[in-house]
Amino acid sequence: MTPEEYIQLKAFARQDGALLALVWIGSFACYIQGFSSGMLGWLAIVLAVVSPFFVLRRLRHFRDAARSGIVSFGRGYAYSVLVFFYGGLLLAIAQYVYLAYLDNGYLLDRLMQFASSAEGRQMLQQMGMEQEMSQSLEAMGTVRPIDYALSILSLNITAGFILSLPIALAVRRKER
């Protein structure tokens, strides 16, 4: 890969990472609002699940628009990993800003309300997780927003390394 091709790859990956971040930020916003509206909770899950398919579609666009329909597995893998990295970085920034300046304990309060509700207690009892949930909620109260954002960032980057394998395999195309 020449330096110009690498610059091109990073430029496309940054743009598509920003688009992926918008999908993920939308998913996070729907998750937060999902405590009030069940439909938004489902939309949060759908947006999270479709994100690998979104990256696959953007890699196809990169292959067809910038690479004349040809992309190797290695280049496709690097592109996908970078898209997940840039998207995860922007999501982590958005989550930090929300948790540090806008949340004011709303998320933790909603989770505590759910755990103490009749249906929440029943579900946790059926799963045998009452004690674990109690300990998790206590621990969440002590976690700083930056720690939470960095945890999600590392999770997204790790998922990107794994999900990029099948994405790159599906999109690779050798010379015609």
C-alpha positions as CSV (number, residue, x, y, z in Angstrom):
1,M,0.0,0.0,0.0
2,T,1.4,3.3,-1.0
3,P,1.4,6.3,1.3
4,E,-1.3,7.9,-0.9
5,E,-3.5,4.8,-0.7
6,Y,-3.1,4.7,3.1
7,I,-4.1,8.4,3.4
8,Q,-7.1,7.6,1.2
9,L,-8.0,4.6,3.4
10,K,-7.8,6.6,6.6
11,A,-9.8,9.5,5.1
12,F,-12.7,7.2,4.1
13,A,-12.5,5.3,7.4
14,R,-12.7,8.6,9.4
15,Q,-15.8,9.7,7.4
16,D,-17.5,6.4,7.8
17,G,-16.4,6.1,11.4
18,A,-18.2,9.4,12.0
19,L,-21.3,8.0,10.4
20,L,-21.1,4.9,12.5
21,A,-20.7,7.1,15.6
22,L,-24.0,8.7,14.6
23,V,-25.7,5.3,14.5
24,W,-24.2,4.4,17.9
25,I,-25.0,7.7,19.5
26,G,-28.6,7.3,18.2
27,S,-28.6,3.8,19.8
28,F,-27.3,5.2,23.1
29,A,-29.9,8.0,23.1
30,C,-32.6,5.4,22.4
31,Y,-31.3,3.3,25.2
32,I,-31.5,6.2,27.7
33,Q,-35.0,7.1,26.5
34,G,-36.0,3.4,26.4
35,F,-36.6,3.6,30.1
36,S,-39.6,5.8,29.4
37,S,-40.7,4.2,26.1
38,G,-40.2,0.5,25.4
39,M,-40.2,1.1,21.6
40,L,-37.1,3.2,21.9
41,G,-35.4,0.5,23.9
42,W,-36.0,-1.9,21.0
43,L,-34.8,0.7,18.5
44,A,-31.6,0.9,20.5
45,I,-31.0,-2.8,20.2
46,V,-31.8,-2.7,16.4
47,L,-29.4,0.1,15.8
48,A,-26.6,-1.7,17.7
49,V,-27.3,-5.0,15.8
50,V,-27.3,-3.4,12.4
51,S,-24.0,-1.5,12.9
52,P,-21.8,-4.3,11.5
53,F,-24.0,-4.4,8.4
54,F,-23.6,-0.7,8.1
55,V,-19.8,-1.0,8.2
56,L,-20.1,-3.8,5.6
57,R,-22.1,-1.5,3.3
58,R,-19.6,1.4,3.8
59,L,-16.7,-0.9,3.0
60,R,-18.5,-1.9,-0.2
61,H,-18.9,1.8,-1.1
62,F,-15.2,2.3,-0.4
63,R,-14.3,-0.7,-2.6
64,D,-16.5,0.4,-5.5
65,A,-16.0,4.2,-5.3
66,A,-12.4,4.6,-4.3
67,R,-10.8,1.3,-5.2
68,S,-12.4,0.6,-8.6
69,G,-14.2,-2.4,-7.3
70,I,-11.1,-4.2,-5.9
71,V,-10.2,-4.5,-2.3
72,S,-8.0,-7.2,-0.7
73,F,-8.8,-8.8,2.6
74,G,-6.0,-7.0,4.4
75,R,-7.1,-3.6,3.2
76,G,-10.8,-4.3,3.9
77,Y,-9.8,-5.5,7.4
78,A,-7.7,-2.4,8.1
79,Y,-10.5,-0.2,6.8
80,S,-13.2,-1.9,9.0
81,V,-11.0,-1.8,12.1
82,L,-10.4,1.9,11.6
83,V,-14.1,2.6,11.1
84,F,-14.9,0.8,14.3
85,F,-12.1,2.7,16.1
86,Y,-13.1,6.1,14.9
87,G,-16.8,5.4,15.6
88,G,-16.0,4.1,19.0
89,L,-13.8,7.1,19.8
90,L,-16.6,9.5,18.9
91,L,-19.2,7.5,20.8
92,A,-16.9,7.4,23.9
93,I,-16.6,11.2,23.8
94,A,-20.4,11.6,23.4
95,Q,-21.0,9.2,26.3
96,Y,-18.5,11.0,28.5
97,V,-20.2,14.3,27.8
98,Y,-23.6,12.9,28.6
99,L,-22.6,11.1,31.8
100,A,-20.4,13.9,33.1
101,Y,-22.6,16.9,32.3
102,L,-26.1,15.9,31.4
103,D,-27.1,12.6,33.2
104,N,-27.1,13.8,36.8
105,G,-27.7,10.2,38.0
106,Y,-30.7,9.5,35.7
107,L,-29.3,6.3,34.3
108,L,-28.4,4.8,37.6
109,D,-31.7,5.9,39.1
110,R,-33.7,4.3,36.3
111,L,-31.7,1.0,36.7
112,M,-32.3,1.1,40.5
113,Q,-36.1,1.7,39.9
114,F,-36.2,-1.3,37.5
115,A,-34.3,-3.5,40.0
116,S,-36.7,-2.6,42.8
117,S,-39.9,-2.9,40.8
118,A,-42.1,-6.0,41.2
119,E,-41.4,-7.3,37.6
120,G,-37.7,-6.4,37.9
121,R,-37.3,-8.3,41.2
122,Q,-39.2,-11.3,39.7
123,M,-37.1,-11.4,36.6
124,L,-33.9,-11.1,38.7
125,Q,-35.1,-13.9,41.0
126,Q,-35.8,-16.2,38.0
127,M,-32.4,-15.6,36.7
128,G,-30.8,-15.9,40.1
129,M,-29.1,-12.5,39.9
130,E,-30.6,-10.5,42.7
131,Q,-27.3,-10.2,44.6
132,E,-25.2,-9.6,41.4
133,M,-27.6,-6.8,40.4
134,S,-27.4,-5.2,43.8
135,Q,-23.6,-5.3,43.7
136,S,-23.5,-4.0,40.2
137,L,-25.7,-1.1,41.0
138,E,-23.5,-0.2,44.0
139,A,-20.4,-0.4,41.8
140,M,-22.0,1.7,39.1
141,G,-22.5,4.5,41.6
142,T,-18.7,4.7,42.1
143,V,-17.6,4.5,38.4
144,R,-16.5,7.8,37.0
145,P,-17.9,8.9,33.6
146,I,-14.5,8.7,32.0
147,D,-14.1,5.1,33.2
148,Y,-17.4,4.2,31.7
149,A,-16.6,5.8,28.4
150,L,-13.2,4.2,28.2
151,S,-14.7,0.8,29.0
152,I,-17.2,1.2,26.2
153,L,-14.4,2.4,23.9
154,S,-12.3,-0.7,24.5
155,L,-15.3,-2.9,24.1
156,N,-16.1,-1.3,20.7
157,I,-12.5,-1.6,19.5
158,T,-12.4,-5.2,20.5
159,A,-15.7,-5.9,18.8
160,G,-14.3,-4.1,15.7
161,F,-11.3,-6.4,15.5
162,I,-13.5,-9.4,15.7
163,L,-16.4,-8.2,13.4
164,S,-14.0,-6.9,10.8
165,L,-12.9,-10.4,10.0
166,P,-16.2,-11.6,8.4
167,I,-16.9,-8.1,7.0
168,A,-13.5,-8.0,5.2
169,L,-14.0,-11.6,3.9
170,A,-17.5,-10.8,2.6
171,V,-16.4,-7.7,0.7
172,R,-13.0,-8.6,-0.6
173,R,-12.7,-8.8,-4.4
174,K,-9.6,-9.4,-6.4
175,E,-8.9,-8.1,-9.9
176,R,-11.5,-8.7,-12.5
